[in-house]
Amino acid sequence: MLHKVLFDAVSGQAARLLSSEKGIPAPELEKRLKALLQSALAKLDVVSREEFETQQVVLLRTRERLEALEQRVTELEQRKQPPSA
């Protein structure tokens, strides 16, 4: 719900900037829109692409380690069990 309110507010502000009668020069308009979007994104619970990719690598390594540990536990459990007679 908060996201919809935020997007509605951002789109309203962007529409006011774009329909301004002042004739804002393109570089200034781009600067203002960029600031507006950065402000809106800062309010959302998002991460940068770089942080996301870093966490993907960490997760992959953790999964690999977990699988290796599970394999090791299985081997140790099999070694510990007495032979079937």
Secondary structure by P-SEA (a helix, b strand, c coil): caaaaaaaaaaaaaaaaaaccccccaaaaaaaaaaaaaaaaaacccccaaaaaaaaaaaaaaaaaaaaaaaaaaaaaaaaccccc
